Amino acid sequence: MRFSKRHLAKTITWRLIGTLDTLLLSWFISSDLSVGVLMGACELLTKMVLYYIHERVWFKSTIKSSNKRHILKTFSWRGVGTIDTIILGWVITGNPLTGLKIGGAEVITKMLLYFGHEKLWYRINFGLDKRNKRKQLEKLNNQ
């Protein structure tokens, strides 16, 4: 797998947003700030790795860039992320129901946040130098 500065940047920005959301939801649901902080710290590692892999898989996708693509990516990532959150919540609190509550709450908040993150990154050309040059050449050749 080839290194991509774009995918790394997307991973970092999304993880910052996601970690804050996880920390706040975990704290609220468990009524324990230490649970929120520990959940956020653990997810910082697990989700960055999982998100980077998810980005690389979707980069190879043949689905055209559109709202449909963003929606499908949102749902596929949320599935991976929710499973990770439930497992971590269960392990950290020792209570599977708490893990399910945190994961369930995140389904809603994270999908909205992720969709907005995807739409924003779709407008940013960071890390797409080769693609942008190829598109410019295609435009010139078609004129």
CNS distance restraints for C-alpha pairs under 8 A (distance, minus, plus):
assign (resid   4 and name CA) (resid   8 and name CA) 6.24 0.50 0.50
assign (resid   4 and name CA) (resid 127 and name CA) 7.47 0.50 0.50
assign (resid   5 and name CA) (resid   9 and name CA) 6.04 0.50 0.50
assign (resid   5 and name CA) (resid 127 and name CA) 5.94 0.50 0.50
assign (resid   6 and name CA) (resid  10 and name CA) 6.15 0.50 0.50
assign (resid   6 and name CA) (resid 126 and name CA) 6.14 0.50 0.50
assign (resid   6 and name CA) (resid 127 and name CA) 4.60 0.50 0.50
assign (resid   6 and name CA) (resid 128 and name CA) 7.37 0.50 0.50
assign (resid   7 and name CA) (resid  11 and name CA) 5.98 0.50 0.50
assign (resid   7 and name CA) (resid  52 and name CA) 6.49 0.50 0.50
assign (resid   7 and name CA) (resid  55 and name CA) 6.33 0.50 0.50
assign (resid   7 and name CA) (resid  56 and name CA) 7.37 0.50 0.50
assign (resid   8 and name CA) (resid  12 and name CA) 6.27 0.50 0.50
assign (resid   8 and name CA) (resid  52 and name CA) 6.78 0.50 0.50
assign (resid   9 and name CA) (resid  13 and name CA) 6.22 0.50 0.50
assign (resid  10 and name CA) (resid  14 and name CA) 5.93 0.50 0.50
assign (resid  10 and name CA) (resid 121 and name CA) 7.48 0.50 0.50
assign (resid  11 and name CA) (resid  15 and name CA) 5.95 0.50 0.50
assign (resid  11 and name CA) (resid  48 and name CA) 6.07 0.50 0.50
assign (resid  11 and name CA) (resid  51 and name CA) 6.18 0.50 0.50
assign (resid  11 and name CA) (resid  52 and name CA) 5.94 0.50 0.50
assign (resid  12 and name CA) (resid  16 and name CA) 6.29 0.50 0.50
assign (resid  12 and name CA) (resid  48 and name CA) 7.24 0.50 0.50
assign (resid  13 and name CA) (resid  17 and name CA) 6.56 0.50 0.50
assign (resid  14 and name CA) (resid  18 and name CA) 5.94 0.50 0.50
assign (resid  14 and name CA) (resid 114 and name CA) 7.51 0.50 0.50
assign (resid  14 and name CA) (resid 117 and name CA) 7.04 0.50 0.50
assign (resid  15 and name CA) (resid  19 and name CA) 5.68 0.50 0.50
assign (resid  15 and name CA) (resid  44 and name CA) 6.55 0.50 0.50
assign (resid  15 and name CA) (resid  47 and name CA) 7.13 0.50 0.50
assign (resid  15 and name CA) (resid  48 and name CA) 6.42 0.50 0.50
assign (resid  16 and name CA) (resid  20 and name CA) 6.34 0.50 0.50
assign (resid  17 and name CA) (resid  21 and name CA) 6.37 0.50 0.50
assign (resid  17 and name CA) (resid 113 and name CA) 7.84 0.50 0.50
assign (resid  18 and name CA) (resid  22 and name CA) 6.09 0.50 0.50
assign (resid  18 and name CA) (resid 110 and name CA) 7.00 0.50 0.50
assign (resid  19 and name CA) (resid  23 and name CA) 5.98 0.50 0.50
assign (resid  19 and name CA) (resid  40 and name CA) 5.05 0.50 0.50
assign (resid  19 and name CA) (resid  41 and name CA) 7.66 0.50 0.50
assign (resid  19 and name CA) (resid  43 and name CA) 6.81 0.50 0.50
assign (resid  19 and name CA) (resid  44 and name CA) 6.38 0.50 0.50
assign (resid  20 and name CA) (resid  24 and name CA) 6.19 0.50 0.50
assign (resid  20 and name CA) (resid  40 and name CA) 7.03 0.50 0.50
assign (resid  21 and name CA) (resid  25 and name CA) 6.08 0.50 0.50
assign (resid  21 and name CA) (resid 106 and name CA) 7.88 0.50 0.50
assign (resid  21 and name CA) (resid 109 and name CA) 7.67 0.50 0.50
assign (resid  21 and name CA) (resid 110 and name CA) 7.60 0.50 0.50
assign (resid  22 and name CA) (resid  26 and name CA) 5.81 0.50 0.50
assign (resid  22 and name CA) (resid  36 and name CA) 6.99 0.50 0.50
assign (resid  22 and name CA) (resid  39 and name CA) 6.85 0.50 0.50
assign (resid  22 and name CA) (resid  40 and name CA) 5.78 0.50 0.50
assign (resid  22 and name CA) (resid 102 and name CA) 7.95 0.50 0.50
assign (resid  22 and name CA) (resid 106 and name CA) 7.35 0.50 0.50
assign (resid  23 and name CA) (resid  27 and name CA) 6.03 0.50 0.50
assign (resid  23 and name CA) (resid  35 and name CA) 7.97 0.50 0.50
assign (resid  23 and name CA) (resid  36 and name CA) 4.25 0.50 0.50
assign (resid  23 and name CA) (resid  37 and name CA) 5.65 0.50 0.50
assign (resid  23 and name CA) (resid  38 and name CA) 7.96 0.50 0.50
assign (resid  23 and name CA) (resid  39 and name CA) 6.31 0.50 0.50
assign (resid  23 and name CA) (resid  40 and name CA) 4.95 0.50 0.50
assign (resid  24 and name CA) (resid  28 and name CA) 6.07 0.50 0.50
assign (resid  24 and name CA) (resid  36 and name CA) 6.35 0.50 0.50
assign (resid  25 and name CA) (resid  29 and name CA) 5.98 0.50 0.50
assign (resid  25 and name CA) (resid  36 and name CA) 7.25 0.50 0.50
assign (resid  25 and name CA) (resid 102 and name CA) 6.52 0.50 0.50
assign (resid  25 and name CA) (resid 105 and name CA) 7.37 0.50 0.50
assign (resid  25 and name CA) (resid 106 and name CA) 7.58 0.50 0.50
assign (resid  26 and name CA) (resid  30 and name CA) 5.83 0.50 0.50
assign (resid  26 and name CA) (resid  31 and name CA) 7.84 0.50 0.50
assign (resid  26 and name CA) (resid  32 and name CA) 7.86 0.50 0.50
assign (resid  26 and name CA) (resid  33 and name CA) 7.92 0.50 0.50
assign (resid  26 and name CA) (resid  35 and name CA) 6.40 0.50 0.50
assign (resid  26 and name CA) (resid  36 and name CA) 4.55 0.50 0.50
assign (resid  26 and name CA) (resid  39 and name CA) 6.97 0.50 0.50
assign (resid  26 and name CA) (resid 102 and name CA) 5.96 0.50 0.50
assign (resid  27 and name CA) (resid  31 and name CA) 5.33 0.50 0.50
assign (resid  27 and name CA) (resid  32 and name CA) 5.21 0.50 0.50
assign (resid  27 and name CA) (resid  33 and name CA) 4.90 0.50 0.50
assign (resid  27 and name CA) (resid  34 and name CA) 7.46 0.50 0.50
assign (resid  27 and name CA) (resid  35 and name CA) 6.13 0.50 0.50
assign (resid  27 and name CA) (resid  36 and name CA) 4.32 0.50 0.50
assign (resid  27 and name CA) (resid  37 and name CA) 7.70 0.50 0.50
assign (resid  28 and name CA) (resid  32 and name CA) 7.39 0.50 0.50
assign (resid  28 and name CA) (resid  36 and name CA) 7.99 0.50 0.50
assign (resid  29 and name CA) (resid  98 and name CA) 7.48 0.50 0.50
assign (resid  29 and name CA) (resid 101 and name CA) 7.30 0.50 0.50
assign (resid  29 and name CA) (resid 102 and name CA) 6.70 0.50 0.50
assign (resid  30 and name CA) (resid  35 and name CA) 6.95 0.50 0.50
assign (resid  30 and name CA) (resid  36 and name CA) 7.85 0.50 0.50
assign (resid  30 and name CA) (resid  98 and name CA) 7.10 0.50 0.50
assign (resid  32 and name CA) (resid  36 and name CA) 6.73 0.50 0.50
assign (resid  33 and name CA) (resid  37 and name CA) 6.23 0.50 0.50
assign (resid  34 and name CA) (resid  38 and name CA) 6.00 0.50 0.50
assign (resid  35 and name CA) (resid  39 and name CA) 5.94 0.50 0.50
assign (resid  35 and name CA) (resid  92 and name CA) 7.19 0.50 0.50
assign (resid  35 and name CA) (resid  93 and name CA) 7.22 0.50 0.50
assign (resid  36 and name CA) (resid  40 and name CA) 6.08 0.50 0.50
assign (resid  37 and name CA) (resid  41 and name CA) 6.11 0.50 0.50
assign (resid  38 and name CA) (resid  42 and name CA) 6.08 0.50 0.50
assign (resid  38 and name CA) (resid  92 and name CA) 7.63 0.50 0.50
assign (resid  39 and name CA) (resid  43 and name CA) 6.03 0.50 0.50
assign (resid  39 and name CA) (resid  88 and name CA) 6.96 0.50 0.50
assign (resid  39 and name CA) (resid  89 and name CA) 6.88 0.50 0.50
assign (resid  39 and name CA) (resid  92 and name CA) 7.33 0.50 0.50
assign (resid  40 and name CA) (resid  44 and name CA) 6.06 0.50 0.50
assign (resid  41 and name CA) (resid  45 and name CA) 7.10 0.50 0.50
assign (resid  42 and name CA) (resid  46 and name CA) 6.47 0.50 0.50
assign (resid  42 and name CA) (resid  88 and name CA) 7.64 0.50 0.50
assign (resid  43 and name CA) (resid  47 and name CA) 5.24 0.50 0.50
assign (resid  43 and name CA) (resid  48 and name CA) 7.65 0.50 0.50
assign (resid  43 and name CA) (resid  85 and name CA) 7.53 0.50 0.50
assign (resid  43 and name CA) (resid  88 and name CA) 7.91 0.50 0.50
assign (resid  44 and name CA) (resid  48 and name CA) 6.10 0.50 0.50
assign (resid  45 and name CA) (resid  49 and name CA) 6.60 0.50 0.50
assign (resid  46 and name CA) (resid  50 and name CA) 6.24 0.50 0.50
assign (resid  46 and name CA) (resid  84 and name CA) 7.75 0.50 0.50
assign (resid  47 and name CA) (resid  51 and name CA) 5.65 0.50 0.50
assign (resid  47 and name CA) (resid  81 and name CA) 7.04 0.50 0.50
assign (resid  47 and name CA) (resid  84 and name CA) 7.79 0.50 0.50
assign (resid  48 and name CA) (resid  52 and name CA) 6.07 0.50 0.50
assign (resid  49 and name CA) (resid  53 and name CA) 6.41 0.50 0.50
assign (resid  50 and name CA) (resid  54 and name CA) 6.15 0.50 0.50
assign (resid  50 and name CA) (resid  80 and name CA) 7.81 0.50 0.50
assign (resid  51 and name CA) (resid  55 and name CA) 6.10 0.50 0.50
assign (resid  51 and name CA) (resid  77 and name CA) 7.54 0.50 0.50
assign (resid  52 and name CA) (resid  56 and name CA) 6.30 0.50 0.50
assign (resid  53 and name CA) (resid  57 and name CA) 6.25 0.50 0.50
assign (resid  54 and name CA) (resid  58 and name CA) 6.22 0.50 0.50
assign (resid  54 and name CA) (resid  77 and name CA) 7.05 0.50 0.50
assign (resid  55 and name CA) (resid  59 and name CA) 5.98 0.50 0.50
assign (resid  56 and name CA) (resid  60 and name CA) 6.75 0.50 0.50
assign (resid  57 and name CA) (resid  61 and name CA) 6.80 0.50 0.50
assign (resid  58 and name CA) (resid  73 and name CA) 7.50 0.50 0.50
assign (resid  63 and name CA) (resid  69 and name CA) 6.24 0.50 0.50
assign (resid  64 and name CA) (resid  69 and name CA) 6.67 0.50 0.50
assign (resid  65 and name CA) (resid  69 and name CA) 5.72 0.50 0.50
assign (resid  65 and name CA) (resid  70 and name CA) 7.53 0.50 0.50
assign (resid  66 and name CA) (resid  70 and name CA) 6.42 0.50 0.50
assign (resid  67 and name CA) (resid  71 and name CA) 6.02 0.50 0.50
assign (resid  68 and name CA) (resid  72 and name CA) 6.16 0.50 0.50
assign (resid  69 and name CA) (resid  73 and name CA) 6.07 0.50 0.50
assign (resid  70 and name CA) (resid  74 and name CA) 6.01 0.50 0.50
assign (resid  70 and name CA) (resid 115 and name CA) 6.68 0.50 0.50
assign (resid  70 and name CA) (resid 118 and name CA) 6.51 0.50 0.50
assign (resid  70 and name CA) (resid 119 and name CA) 7.43 0.50 0.50
assign (resid  71 and name CA) (resid  75 and name CA) 6.32 0.50 0.50
assign (resid  71 and name CA) (resid 115 and name CA) 7.09 0.50 0.50
assign (resid  72 and name CA) (resid  76 and name CA) 6.13 0.50 0.50
assign (resid  73 and name CA) (resid  77 and name CA) 5.92 0.50 0.50
assign (resid  74 and name CA) (resid  78 and name CA) 5.99 0.50 0.50
assign (resid  74 and name CA) (resid 111 and name CA) 6.12 0.50 0.50
assign (resid  74 and name CA) (resid 114 and name CA) 6.35 0.50 0.50
assign (resid  74 and name CA) (resid 115 and name CA) 6.09 0.50 0.50
assign (resid  75 and name CA) (resid  79 and name CA) 6.20 0.50 0.50
assign (resid  75 and name CA) (resid 111 and name CA) 7.37 0.50 0.50
assign (resid  76 and name CA) (resid  80 and name CA) 6.58 0.50 0.50
assign (resid  77 and name CA) (resid  81 and name CA) 5.96 0.50 0.50
assign (resid  78 and name CA) (resid  82 and name CA) 5.73 0.50 0.50
assign (resid  78 and name CA) (resid 107 and name CA) 6.57 0.50 0.50
assign (resid  78 and name CA) (resid 110 and name CA) 7.24 0.50 0.50
assign (resid  78 and name CA) (resid 111 and name CA) 6.53 0.50 0.50
assign (resid  79 and name CA) (resid  83 and name CA) 6.34 0.50 0.50
assign (resid  80 and name CA) (resid  84 and name CA) 6.39 0.50 0.50
assign (resid  81 and name CA) (resid  85 and name CA) 6.13 0.50 0.50
assign (resid  82 and name CA) (resid  86 and name CA) 6.07 0.50 0.50
assign (resid  82 and name CA) (resid 103 and name CA) 5.18 0.50 0.50
assign (resid  82 and name CA) (resid 104 and name CA) 7.47 0.50 0.50
assign (resid  82 and name CA) (resid 106 and name CA) 7.10 0.50 0.50
assign (resid  82 and name CA) (resid 107 and name CA) 6.69 0.50 0.50
assign (resid  83 and name CA) (resid  87 and name CA) 6.24 0.50 0.50
assign (resid  83 and name CA) (resid 103 and name CA) 7.34 0.50 0.50
assign (resid  84 and name CA) (resid  88 and name CA) 6.14 0.50 0.50
assign (resid  85 and name CA) (resid  89 and name CA) 5.87 0.50 0.50
assign (resid  85 and name CA) (resid  99 and name CA) 6.87 0.50 0.50
assign (resid  85 and name CA) (resid 102 and name CA) 7.18 0.50 0.50
assign (resid  85 and name CA) (resid 103 and name CA) 5.43 0.50 0.50
assign (resid  86 and name CA) (resid  90 and name CA) 6.07 0.50 0.50
assign (resid  86 and name CA) (resid  96 and name CA) 7.56 0.50 0.50
assign (resid  86 and name CA) (resid  99 and name CA) 4.32 0.50 0.50
assign (resid  86 and name CA) (resid 100 and name CA) 5.30 0.50 0.50
assign (resid  86 and name CA) (resid 101 and name CA) 7.99 0.50 0.50
assign (resid  86 and name CA) (resid 102 and name CA) 6.84 0.50 0.50
assign (resid  86 and name CA) (resid 103 and name CA) 5.06 0.50 0.50
assign (resid  87 and name CA) (resid  91 and name CA) 6.15 0.50 0.50
assign (resid  87 and name CA) (resid  96 and name CA) 7.92 0.50 0.50
assign (resid  87 and name CA) (resid  99 and name CA) 6.48 0.50 0.50
assign (resid  88 and name CA) (resid  92 and name CA) 5.91 0.50 0.50
assign (resid  88 and name CA) (resid  99 and name CA) 6.96 0.50 0.50
assign (resid  89 and name CA) (resid  93 and name CA) 5.90 0.50 0.50
assign (resid  89 and name CA) (resid  94 and name CA) 7.72 0.50 0.50
assign (resid  89 and name CA) (resid  95 and name CA) 7.59 0.50 0.50
assign (resid  89 and name CA) (resid  96 and name CA) 7.27 0.50 0.50
assign (resid  89 and name CA) (resid  98 and name CA) 6.42 0.50 0.50
assign (resid  89 and name CA) (resid  99 and name CA) 3.94 0.50 0.50
assign (resid  89 and name CA) (resid 100 and name CA) 7.57 0.50 0.50
assign (resid  89 and name CA) (resid 102 and name CA) 6.97 0.50 0.50
assign (resid  89 and name CA) (resid 103 and name CA) 7.88 0.50 0.50
assign (resid  90 and name CA) (resid  94 and name CA) 5.17 0.50 0.50
assign (resid  90 and name CA) (resid  95 and name CA) 5.04 0.50 0.50
assign (resid  90 and name CA) (resid  96 and name CA) 4.49 0.50 0.50
assign (resid  90 and name CA) (resid  97 and name CA) 7.36 0.50 0.50
assign (resid  90 and name CA) (resid  98 and name CA) 6.50 0.50 0.50
assign (resid  90 and name CA) (resid  99 and name CA) 4.52 0.50 0.50
assign (resid  90 and name CA) (resid 100 and name CA) 7.73 0.50 0.50
assign (resid  91 and name CA) (resid  95 and name CA) 7.38 0.50 0.50
assign (resid  91 and name CA) (resid  96 and name CA) 7.87 0.50 0.50
assign (resid  93 and name CA) (resid  98 and name CA) 7.11 0.50 0.50
assign (resid  93 and name CA) (resid  99 and name CA) 7.60 0.50 0.50
assign (resid  95 and name CA) (resid  99 and name CA) 6.63 0.50 0.50
assign (resid  96 and name CA) (resid 100 and name CA) 6.22 0.50 0.50
assign (resid  97 and name CA) (resid 101 and name CA) 6.14 0.50 0.50
assign (resid  98 and name CA) (resid 102 and name CA) 6.17 0.50 0.50
assign (resid  99 and name CA) (resid 103 and name CA) 6.05 0.50 0.50
assign (resid 100 and name CA) (resid 104 and name CA) 5.78 0.50 0.50
assign (resid 101 and name CA) (resid 105 and name CA) 6.12 0.50 0.50
assign (resid 102 and name CA) (resid 106 and name CA) 6.23 0.50 0.50
assign (resid 103 and name CA) (resid 107 and name CA) 6.41 0.50 0.50
assign (resid 104 and name CA) (resid 108 and name CA) 7.49 0.50 0.50
assign (resid 105 and name CA) (resid 109 and name CA) 6.73 0.50 0.50
assign (resid 106 and name CA) (resid 110 and name CA) 5.27 0.50 0.50
assign (resid 106 and name CA) (resid 111 and name CA) 7.73 0.50 0.50
assign (resid 107 and name CA) (resid 111 and name CA) 6.02 0.50 0.50
assign (resid 108 and name CA) (resid 112 and name CA) 6.52 0.50 0.50
assign (resid 109 and name CA) (resid 113 and name CA) 6.22 0.50 0.50
assign (resid 110 and name CA) (resid 114 and name CA) 5.71 0.50 0.50
assign (resid 111 and name CA) (resid 115 and name CA) 6.00 0.50 0.50
assign (resid 112 and name CA) (resid 116 and name CA) 6.40 0.50 0.50
assign (resid 113 and name CA) (resid 117 and name CA) 6.20 0.50 0.50
assign (resid 114 and name CA) (resid 118 and name CA) 6.09 0.50 0.50
assign (resid 115 and name CA) (resid 119 and name CA) 6.22 0.50 0.50
assign (resid 116 and name CA) (resid 120 and name CA) 6.18 0.50 0.50
assign (resid 117 and name CA) (resid 121 and name CA) 6.20 0.50 0.50
assign (resid 118 and name CA) (resid 122 and name CA) 6.04 0.50 0.50
assign (resid 119 and name CA) (resid 123 and name CA) 6.76 0.50 0.50
assign (resid 120 and name CA) (resid 124 and name CA) 6.73 0.50 0.50
assign (resid 121 and name CA) (resid 125 and name CA) 7.85 0.50 0.50
assign (resid 125 and name CA) (resid 129 and name CA) 7.56 0.50 0.50
assign (resid 125 and name CA) (resid 132 and name CA) 7.93 0.50 0.50
assign (resid 128 and name CA) (resid 132 and name CA) 6.00 0.50 0.50
assign (resid 129 and name CA) (resid 133 and name CA) 6.19 0.50 0.50
assign (resid 130 and name CA) (resid 134 and name CA) 6.15 0.50 0.50
assign (resid 131 and name CA) (resid 135 and name CA) 6.21 0.50 0.50
assign (resid 132 and name CA) (resid 136 and name CA) 6.22 0.50 0.50
assign (resid 133 and name CA) (resid 137 and name CA) 6.23 0.50 0.50
assign (resid 134 and name CA) (resid 138 and name CA) 6.18 0.50 0.50
assign (resid 135 and name CA) (resid 139 and name CA) 6.22 0.50 0.50
assign (resid 136 and name CA) (resid 140 and name CA) 6.31 0.50 0.50
assign (resid 137 and name CA) (resid 141 and name CA) 6.11 0.50 0.50
assign (resid 138 and name CA) (resid 142 and name CA) 6.13 0.50 0.50
assign (resid 139 and name CA) (resid 143 and name CA) 6.42 0.50 0.50
